[in-house]
Amino acid sequence: YQLENHRIYYGNIKDGEEVVDECIVLIMKGPHSYTKEDVVEIDCHGGVTVVYKVLNLVLKNGARAAEPGEFTKRAFLNGRIDLSQAEAVMDLIDSKNEMARKNSMTQLKGGLSDKIKQLREEIIYQIAFIESALDDPEHYSLDGFPEKLLEEDKKWITIAKEMLDSYDNGRIIAEGIRTCIVGKPNAGKSSFLNALLGEERAIVTDIAGTTRDTLEESVTIDGITLNIVDTAGIRDTEDKVESIGVERAKKEIESADLILFLMDTSVQISEEDIEILQRIRDKKKIILLNKSDKATEESGFEQSALKEYISEETPVISISAKYGDGIDNFIMELKNMMFHGRIDVNQEVYITNARHKDALAKTYESLECVERSIEAGMPEDFFTIDLMNAYEKLGLIIGESVEEDLVNEIFSKFCTGK
């Protein structure tokens, strides 16, 4: 009989005369479904055996297993969502923290799409006007047009630049901050890692050189994910195993987004400390003066000596990794440093996708070419070339102008059933 749309029906699933399970079935008729197609959703009891049996019955009666990302791909191809929203689905599934989840939801709801569509509408309007004026100069005048276009173009450049600049924060939100903990042996690096993780993950002893290899962990603090690499203490050593760890530590410094340099304030600043300071001079860093519980005037540690190797903006924080003192101050400085003191995923769209960044970069270049052409007094038909390039590059983000191979590549990264 005729089933009503968006109604839940109760019944039994049967294999011949055998009742396999009692279940409920949800009917969603297109276009009022996720893919804008007719969809039937079966909600059966959990458990491997029951689900396996029901699934096999469905396949036996003519259905086939969905390909990775096929439901979201169909939603895109049928026009329910655009490509940036489809990619936001994957970002939402993979989100590592609350900030990443909120940013993904903002994009899924069309936050990025709306910005891109508005830009494209304004650009194509100007292209159409130029083309009309060139074809029909009697009805459309270009007098004073370059000046008006320049004003619009500068506005577009600003918007594109703001979105491009959001990528660094967006990548940090989505992927986390690649953070490297460095210091000389026995400075308290492993104790600090354990303090952040809230568990005894790294071995802590009074013996210098306990950590001989890199140790990687991920921790989320106040919505910020730190992908932490705890490294071997940097020093000259004849121990072959430890020396390999030291070399790995030096490589990790080069690839890190953020360096956390732990210094032992219970002793004087050493040549090893100076070597590390020189190595991280140009890196984004936070100096952590550890063992504040042991620091005394007799220890000989002189904080003023650091001024030669760090800028005034470099945070210097006293902590006790052993007792957890100063960790709150560290978290506050971390947020100020990585997000310039402000981040609001409820109000802004952060670019997290490298493909989007590349398209925006090319858009920005094309819009700058328009600006230079106007200022050089070039003919109006020169403007349309670069304006159309910008229009097409923006279209790549939302899938208005995209090749089939790229679509297949994007959705192949999804998990089955999404």
Secondary structure as GFF3:
##gff-version 3
##sequence-region A 1 418
A	DSSP	beta_strand	7	15	.	.	.	ID=ss1
A	DSSP	beta_strand	18	28	.	.	.	ID=ss2
A	DSSP	beta_strand	39	43	.	.	.	ID=ss3
A	DSSP	alpha_helix	48	60	.	.	.	ID=ss4
A	DSSP	alpha_helix	70	77	.	.	.	ID=ss5
A	DSSP	alpha_helix	83	94	.	.	.	ID=ss6
A	DSSP	alpha_helix	98	108	.	.	.	ID=ss7
A	DSSP	alpha_helix	111	135	.	.	.	ID=ss8
A	DSSP	alpha_helix	145	175	.	.	.	ID=ss9
A	DSSP	beta_strand	177	182	.	.	.	ID=ss10
A	DSSP	alpha_helix	189	197	.	.	.	ID=ss11
A	DSSP	beta_strand	215	221	.	.	.	ID=ss12
A	DSSP	beta_strand	224	230	.	.	.	ID=ss13
A	DSSP	alpha_helix	240	255	.	.	.	ID=ss14
A	DSSP	beta_strand	258	264	.	.	.	ID=ss15
A	DSSP	alpha_helix	271	279	.	.	.	ID=ss16
A	DSSP	beta_strand	285	290	.	.	.	ID=ss17
A	DSSP	three_ten_helix	297	299	.	.	.	ID=ss18
A	DSSP	three_ten_helix	303	308	.	.	.	ID=ss19
A	DSSP	beta_strand	316	318	.	.	.	ID=ss20
A	DSSP	alpha_helix	327	339	.	.	.	ID=ss21
A	DSSP	alpha_helix	354	375	.	.	.	ID=ss22
A	DSSP	alpha_helix	380	398	.	.	.	ID=ss23
A	DSSP	alpha_helix	404	411	.	.	.	ID=ss24
###
